[in-house]
Amino acid sequence: MLAVKVQLREAEKVRKLLLNERVMDFDYLVESDRGFVYFPVKKECVPSSFPKTLVLMNKRFRMNPKKRELKDVLSAELAKKEITLLNRSYDVVGSIAILDIPEELKGKEKIIAQVLMSLNKNIKTVLNKSGIHEGEFRTQKLRYISGIKTKETLHKENDVLVKLDVERVYFSPRLSTERKRIAGLVKPGERVLVMFSGCGPYPLVISRNAKARKIIGIEKNRLAHEYALKSLALNKIKNVRFILGDVRKAIPRLRIKFDRIVMPLPKNADSFLDTALRVAKKNTVVHIYLFLEKEGLEESKRRLRKICSKEGVRIKLLGLTKCGQYSPTTFRTCLDFQIV
């Protein structure tokens, strides 16, 4: 494969250049021999502006025996104390990586981003969290660090494309498996309602991975709704309809009953349960998402039964699925129940 050959005294300077240009191939080990260092590089990533003074040659390299992680590569750039501060996990939405770099590492953000992009050629932009999810639409401030300066991307999951602005629209790539799980439960011919449908991932994934008769998504965030419409066109899906509006006002106007209702709004979803029940019928299955602590599960079950009882509805609990950790003691969970 392709290699950059440099004298040992120039190795550190060249290594930083290769990281900055995102051409280093971390699947192979850097090698040295007789006063020279050989860096494995990705041929397709070498830019035309690459310095002519660097010697490019073909060479065989040993495969890296272990998968390189961000912390492994950064051990040469950060002190041990700084490494312990670095959050190992990060989200990738389309071509955008979203990091959570602490204030103590603010001066090292650029090199962290460059190493990350070198490790993953599909990442073109790196952003850093500037706050928590907040407001009515649970959006999050994100600050640009490196790469292409954009916050819009095209994300692929479960055979669908989802277009969105990661700062102005709520979207969690960590729910990909959960969206596939819900799609796998949908029976042929079902009518499905997705409340708080955002930029459309649940309706689109269900449409592509199940044989639903009709899927309706309702979203109040105008920008998220517009992105959902764009994704609908991109995926050429015909059995999904997106509605812009407040679910409390939009649902009574639907005048149809649904076989399955999805409520992916974990913070306050139970306060909209009475609205969902208006378009439910016997045997309708409801998937309601909640933030729960371990001791809060039984209380949530009692609250659901109380709301349903007030609406004259009896329910049968089908199961609980953990969909990720919100905090050390709190989990995002999905309670599945059926109208009986």
C-alpha positions in Angstrom: 0.0 0.0 0.0 1.0 3.7 -0.2 3.5 5.0 2.4 5.1 8.3 3.2 8.8 7.9 4.0 10.5 10.5 6.2 13.7 10.9 8.2 13.3 10.2 11.9 14.0 13.9 12.8 11.1 15.0 10.6 8.6 12.2 11.7 6.7 14.2 14.3 6.1 17.2 12.1 5.0 15.0 9.2 2.7 12.9 11.4 0.8 16.1 12.5 0.6 17.1 8.8 -0.9 13.7 7.9 -3.4 13.9 10.7 -4.4 17.4 9.6 -4.9 16.3 6.0 -6.8 13.2 7.2 -4.8 10.8 5.1 -3.3 8.5 7.8 -4.5 4.8 7.5 -5.0 3.6 11.1 -5.7 0.0 10.0 -2.0 -0.4 9.7 1.0 0.1 12.0 3.6 2.9 11.5 7.0 1.3 10.9 10.6 2.5 11.2 13.9 1.3 9.7 17.5 2.6 9.6 16.7 6.2 10.5 13.5 6.5 8.5 9.8 6.3 9.5 7.0 5.0 7.2 3.5 6.2 7.6 0.6 4.2 6.0 -1.7 6.6 4.1 -4.9 6.2 2.2 -4.1 6.7 -1.5 -7.6 8.0 -2.4 -7.3 10.7 0.4 -4.0 12.2 -0.7 -4.8 15.7 -2.0 -3.3 17.2 -5.1 -1.8 19.9 -2.9 0.2 17.3 -1.0 3.8 18.7 -0.4 6.1 17.5 -3.2 9.0 17.2 -0.7 7.4 14.2 0.9 8.4 10.8 -0.6 5.5 8.6 -1.5 6.2 4.9 -2.1 4.6 1.5 -2.1 5.3 -0.6 1.0 3.9 -3.6 2.9 2.6 -2.8 6.4 1.6 -5.0 9.3 -2.1 -4.9 10.1 -3.0 -3.1 13.3 -3.8 -6.0 15.7 -6.5 -4.0 17.5 -9.2 -1.6 16.4 -7.9 1.9 16.9 -10.1 4.0 19.1 -10.0 7.8 19.6 -8.3 7.5 23.0 -5.7 5.1 21.6 -4.5 7.5 18.9 -4.8 10.6 21.1 -2.4 9.1 23.7 0.4 10.7 21.7 -1.3 14.1 21.8 -2.8 14.3 25.2 -1.5 13.8 28.7 -2.8 10.9 30.7 -4.9 13.2 32.9 -6.4 14.8 29.7 -7.2 11.3 28.3 -9.2 10.5 31.4 -11.3 13.6 30.8 -12.2 12.7 27.2 -15.6 11.2 26.7 -15.2 7.9 24.9 -18.6 7.9 23.3 -19.9 10.3 20.6 -22.7 10.4 18.1 -22.4 10.2 14.3 -25.3 11.6 12.4 -24.7 11.2 8.7 -21.3 12.8 8.0 -21.4 14.8 11.3 -19.7 13.7 14.5 -21.1 15.3 17.7 -18.6 15.3 20.6 -18.9 16.3 24.3 -15.5 17.7 25.0 -15.1 19.1 28.5 -14.0 22.7 29.2 -10.6 21.5 30.4 -9.8 20.2 26.9 -10.9 23.3 25.0 -7.4 24.0 23.7 -7.2 20.5 22.3 -10.5 20.4 20.4 -8.9 20.9 17.0 -6.5 18.0 17.2 -9.2 15.7 18.8 -11.5 16.5 15.8 -8.7 15.9 13.2 -7.8 12.6 14.8 -11.4 11.5 14.8 -11.8 12.4 11.1 -8.6 10.5 10.3 -10.0 7.4 12.0 -13.4 7.6 10.2 -13.3 8.8 6.6 -17.1 9.2 6.5 -17.0 12.0 9.1 -16.7 15.3 7.3 -17.7 17.7 10.1 -17.1 17.7 13.9 -19.3 19.7 16.3 -19.2 20.0 20.1 -22.1 20.1 22.4 -22.6 23.6 24.0 -25.6 22.7 26.2 -28.3 20.1 27.0 -31.4 19.3 25.0 -33.9 22.0 26.0 -37.0 23.9 24.9 -40.3 22.7 23.5 -38.5 20.8 20.6 -35.6 19.5 22.7 -33.0 20.9 20.5 -29.3 21.3 21.4 -26.7 24.1 20.8 -23.7 22.7 18.9 -20.5 24.5 18.1 -18.4 24.0 15.0 -14.8 22.6 15.5 -13.4 21.2 12.3 -14.2 20.0 8.8 -16.9 21.2 6.4 -18.7 24.1 8.1 -22.3 22.8 8.2 -24.9 21.4 10.6 -27.1 19.8 7.9 -26.6 16.2 6.9 -28.1 13.1 5.3 -28.3 10.2 7.7 -28.8 6.6 6.6 -30.3 4.0 8.9 -32.5 0.9 8.4 -32.5 1.4 4.6 -33.9 4.9 4.7 -32.3 8.4 4.3 -33.2 11.1 6.8 -32.2 14.7 6.1 -31.9 17.1 9.0 -30.1 20.0 10.7 -28.6 18.4 13.8 -28.8 21.7 15.9 -32.4 22.7 15.0 -34.1 19.3 14.9 -34.1 16.7 17.6 -32.7 13.3 16.3 -31.0 10.5 18.1 -29.0 7.9 16.1 -28.9 5.8 19.2 -32.6 4.9 18.7 -31.9 3.2 15.3 -32.3 -0.3 16.8 -35.5 0.7 18.7 -37.0 2.1 15.5 -36.2 -1.2 13.8 -37.8 -3.1 16.7 -41.1 -1.1 16.3 -41.1 -1.7 12.6 -40.7 -5.4 13.2 -43.8 -5.5 15.3 -46.1 -3.8 12.7 -48.4 -6.3 11.0 -49.4 -6.2 7.3 -52.2 -3.8 6.7 -51.9 -1.8 9.9 -52.7 1.9 10.3 -50.0 3.5 12.3 -49.9 6.9 14.0 -46.6 8.4 15.1 -47.1 11.4 17.4 -44.2 13.9 17.7 -42.7 12.5 14.5 -39.9 15.1 14.2 -37.9 14.8 10.9 -39.7 11.5 10.2 -37.4 8.6 11.2 -40.1 6.4 12.8 -42.6 6.7 9.9 -39.9 6.2 7.3 -38.3 3.2 9.0 -41.7 1.6 9.6 -42.7 2.1 6.0 -39.5 0.7 4.6 -39.3 -2.3 7.0 -43.0 -3.3 7.4 -46.1 -3.6 5.2 -48.3 -1.0 6.9 -51.4 0.2 5.1 -51.0 3.8 6.1 -48.6 5.8 8.4 -49.3 9.3 9.7 -46.7 11.4 11.5 -47.6 14.6 13.4 -45.0 17.2 14.3 -45.2 20.8 15.7 -41.7 21.9 14.8 -42.1 23.4 11.3 -38.5 22.9 10.3 -38.5 19.3 11.4 -41.7 18.8 9.4 -40.1 20.4 6.3 -37.2 18.0 6.6 -39.6 15.1 7.0 -41.2 16.0 3.7 -37.8 16.2 2.0 -36.9 12.8 3.3 -40.2 11.4 2.2 -39.5 12.5 -1.4 -35.9 11.3 -1.2 -37.0 7.8 -0.2 -39.9 7.7 -2.7 -42.3 6.4 0.0 -46.0 6.5 -0.8 -47.8 5.3 2.3 -46.7 8.0 4.8 -48.4 11.3 5.4 -46.8 14.0 7.5 -49.0 16.6 9.2 -47.7 19.9 10.7 -49.4 20.8 13.9 -50.1 20.3 17.6 -51.2 16.6 18.2 -54.0 17.8 20.5 -55.5 19.8 17.6 -54.6 17.5 14.7 -55.6 14.1 16.1 -59.4 14.9 16.5 -59.5 16.0 12.9 -58.2 12.6 11.6 -61.5 10.8 12.1 -59.9 7.4 11.8 -58.8 4.8 14.3 -55.3 3.3 14.4 -54.0 -0.2 15.0 -50.7 1.1 16.5 -49.7 4.4 18.1 -46.1 5.4 18.7 -45.3 8.2 21.2 -41.6 8.9 21.1 -41.5 11.9 23.4 -40.0 10.6 26.6 -40.2 13.7 28.7 -44.0 14.3 28.8 -45.5 11.7 26.6 -47.9 10.4 29.3 -49.6 13.9 29.4 -50.7 13.3 25.8 -52.0 9.8 26.4 -55.6 10.9 26.6 -55.3 12.4 23.1 -53.8 9.2 21.7 -56.7 7.1 23.2 -59.2 9.1 21.2 -58.0 7.4 18.0 -57.3 4.0 19.6 -59.7 1.0 19.4 -59.9 -2.5 20.8 -56.5 -4.3 20.4 -54.7 -1.1 19.4 -51.0 -1.3 20.6 -49.4 1.8 22.1 -45.7 2.4 22.4 -45.1 5.2 24.9 -41.6 6.4 25.7 -40.7 7.6 29.2 -37.6 8.6 31.2 -37.7 6.2 34.2 -35.7 5.5 37.2 -35.7 1.9 38.4 -38.0 2.7 41.3 -40.3 4.8 39.0 -41.5 1.9 36.9 -44.4 0.8 39.1 -45.5 4.4 39.6 -45.5 4.9 35.8 -47.6 1.8 35.3 -50.1 3.0 37.9 -50.2 6.5 36.2 -50.9 4.9 32.7 -53.7 2.7 34.1 -55.2 5.7 35.9 -55.2 7.8 32.7 -56.7 5.0 30.7 -59.3 4.2 33.3 -60.4 7.9 33.3 -60.9 7.5 29.5 -62.9 4.3 30.1 -60.1 2.1 28.7 -58.6 -1.0 30.1 -55.0 -2.0 29.1 -52.7 -5.0 29.1 -49.0 -4.3 29.5 -47.0 -6.2 26.9 -43.4 -5.3 27.9 -40.8 -2.8 28.6 -37.7 -2.0 26.5 -34.7 0.0 27.7 -33.6 2.3 24.8 -30.6 4.0 26.3 -29.3 5.7 29.4 -30.3 9.3 30.0 -28.3 9.8 33.2 -26.5 7.5 35.7 -29.9 6.6 37.3 -32.4 7.3 34.5 -33.2 5.3 31.4 -35.2 6.1 28.3 -37.7 3.3 28.2 -40.6 2.2 26.0 -43.7 0.7 27.6 -45.7 -1.4 25.2 -49.4 -1.9 26.0 -52.6 -3.0 24.3 -56.1 -1.7 24.6 -58.4 -4.6 25.8 
